[in-house]
Amino acid sequence: IKLNFVNPPIDKLDPAVLSTLTSCKHLALSTNCIEKMIPINGMRNLEILSLGRNQIKKIYGLEEVGATLKELWISYNLIDKLDGIAPHCSSLVVLYIAHNKIKDWNEIDKIKDLPMISNVVFLGNEIYDKYPTKEESRLQVLKKIPKLSMIDNVLVTEADKNKIKE
């Protein structure tokens, strides 16, 4: 179900509507004016949740879909903490959270134990301002989560893995 860039824009999620979408695998609500997430109940088949380009400040309400959710696309929001993902999202493979407000490297520790996580994008967050190059920032992410295979849309190489061991 794609409700991207609707006019007028969606400004809040309706739990009554979401609970009827039991067969939905991909819910795309990007480029709207959604300010906060709500518990996503009844969507027992949801695999991809796309909430990029909204006004969301906090990740919330993923407990019920955490077992099936494989991809969370939440870039271009106002999120500064990675609370609300672990431990609920045990099947999460992809986390796109670029261009948010994450400024503390300790936030990455909150997702490092997700068993399936392998692909993340953190570009455009304040944590990257602490290092002179994108490569150095990527390597810092890899140090925190060594099992990643892709960071910021760049494959992790053996050379990258060797650099973090030095």
QUIQUI-V284613 format. One record per residue. N is the residue number from 0. RES is the residue in one letter. SS is DSSP state (alpha for helix, beta for strand, coil for the rest). PSI is psi in degrees with one decimal (* if undefined). D_FIRST is the distance of its C-alpha to the first C-alpha in whole Angstrom. Layout:
BEGIN
N/RES/SS/PSI/D_FIRST, N/RES/SS/PSI/D_FIRST
END
This chain:
BEGIN
0/I/coil/122.7/0, 1/K/beta/118.5/4, 2/L/coil/50.1/7, 3/N/coil/140.1/9, 4/F/coil/49.6/13, 5/V/coil/156.7/13, 6/N/coil/116.6/16, 7/P/coil/153.4/17, 8/P/coil/150.0/15, 9/I/coil/130.3/14, 10/D/coil/-11.2/17, 11/K/coil/153.3/16, 12/L/coil/139.9/14, 13/D/coil/112.9/15, 14/P/alpha/-32.0/15, 15/A/alpha/-39.6/16, 16/V/alpha/-47.0/12, 17/L/alpha/-37.5/11, 18/S/coil/-15.3/13, 19/T/coil/-9.0/12, 20/L/coil/52.9/9, 21/T/coil/-27.3/12, 22/S/coil/-5.7/10, 23/C/coil/128.9/7, 24/K/coil/-28.9/8, 25/H/beta/113.3/6, 26/L/beta/114.0/5, 27/A/beta/113.8/6, 28/L/coil/30.7/9, 29/S/coil/158.9/11, 30/T/coil/58.7/14, 31/N/coil/-156.0/14, 32/C/coil/33.1/17, 33/I/coil/125.3/16, 34/E/coil/-27.6/20, 35/K/coil/149.2/19, 36/M/coil/156.2/17, 37/I/coil/164.2/18, 38/P/coil/129.9/18, 39/I/coil/94.9/15, 40/N/coil/145.8/16, 41/G/coil/-9.9/15, 42/M/coil/67.1/12, 43/R/coil/-5.5/15, 44/N/coil/5.6/13, 45/L/coil/125.2/11, 46/E/coil/-31.9/12, 47/I/beta/125.2/10, 48/L/beta/118.6/10, 49/S/beta/111.4/10, 50/L/coil/24.6/12, 51/G/coil/155.7/15, 52/R/coil/54.4/17, 53/N/coil/-153.9/17, 54/Q/coil/29.7/20, 55/I/coil/132.8/20, 56/K/coil/-18.9/23, 57/K/coil/134.8/23, 58/I/coil/126.1/21, 59/Y/coil/149.9/20, 60/G/coil/20.6/19, 61/L/coil/3.1/18, 62/E/coil/-45.5/21, 63/E/coil/-23.2/19, 64/V/coil/-1.0/16, 65/G/coil/-31.8/19, 66/A/coil/-24.3/20, 67/T/coil/-19.4/16, 68/L/coil/119.0/15, 69/K/coil/-29.0/16, 70/E/beta/131.4/15, 71/L/beta/113.3/15, 72/W/beta/106.6/15, 73/I/coil/32.4/16, 74/S/coil/161.7/19, 75/Y/coil/55.3/20, 76/N/coil/-156.9/21, 77/L/coil/29.9/24, 78/I/coil/131.8/24, 79/D/coil/-6.2/28, 80/K/coil/150.6/27, 81/L/coil/23.3/26, 82/D/coil/153.5/26, 83/G/coil/-5.2/23, 84/I/coil/-59.3/22, 85/A/coil/147.1/25, 86/P/coil/2.0/26, 87/H/coil/-42.2/23, 88/C/coil/65.3/21, 89/S/coil/-15.6/23, 90/S/coil/3.1/21, 91/L/coil/125.1/20, 92/V/coil/-39.5/21, 93/V/beta/130.4/19, 94/L/beta/108.0/20, 95/Y/beta/107.2/19, 96/I/coil/36.7/21, 97/A/coil/156.0/23, 98/H/coil/55.5/24, 99/N/coil/-152.8/25, 100/K/coil/25.2/28, 101/I/coil/118.7/29, 102/K/coil/-7.0/33, 103/D/coil/120.4/34, 104/W/alpha/-23.8/34, 105/N/alpha/-18.3/34, 106/E/alpha/-33.8/31, 107/I/alpha/-32.4/30, 108/D/alpha/-24.2/32, 109/K/alpha/-17.5/29, 110/I/coil/-2.7/27, 111/K/coil/-25.0/30, 112/D/coil/4.5/30, 113/L/coil/123.8/27, 114/P/coil/-28.2/27, 115/M/coil/-8.2/25, 116/I/coil/129.2/24, 117/S/coil/-13.2/25, 118/N/beta/117.2/23, 119/V/beta/153.9/23, 120/V/beta/119.0/24, 121/F/coil/5.0/26, 122/L/coil/144.9/27, 123/G/coil/3.6/28, 124/N/coil/155.3/29, 125/E/alpha/-23.4/32, 126/I/alpha/-32.0/33, 127/Y/alpha/-17.4/33, 128/D/alpha/-16.5/36, 129/K/alpha/-10.6/38, 130/Y/coil/145.3/39, 131/P/coil/-24.4/40, 132/T/coil/158.7/38, 133/K/alpha/-35.8/34, 134/E/alpha/-43.8/36, 135/E/alpha/-38.7/38, 136/S/alpha/-44.2/35, 137/R/alpha/-41.9/33, 138/L/alpha/-33.1/36, 139/Q/alpha/-39.1/36, 140/V/alpha/-43.8/32, 141/L/alpha/-36.0/33, 142/K/alpha/-38.8/36, 143/K/alpha/-37.5/34, 144/I/coil/80.1/32, 145/P/coil/-19.6/34, 146/K/coil/-4.0/32, 147/L/coil/143.5/29, 148/S/coil/-15.2/29, 149/M/beta/132.0/27, 150/I/beta/125.3/27, 151/D/coil/40.4/26, 152/N/coil/22.6/25, 153/V/beta/129.5/29, 154/L/beta/140.3/30, 155/V/coil/127.3/32, 156/T/coil/169.4/35, 157/E/alpha/-36.4/38, 158/A/alpha/-41.3/40, 159/D/alpha/-45.3/38, 160/K/alpha/-36.8/38, 161/N/alpha/-36.7/42, 162/K/alpha/-36.9/42, 163/I/alpha/-14.5/41, 164/K/alpha/-20.9/43, 165/E/coil/*/46
END
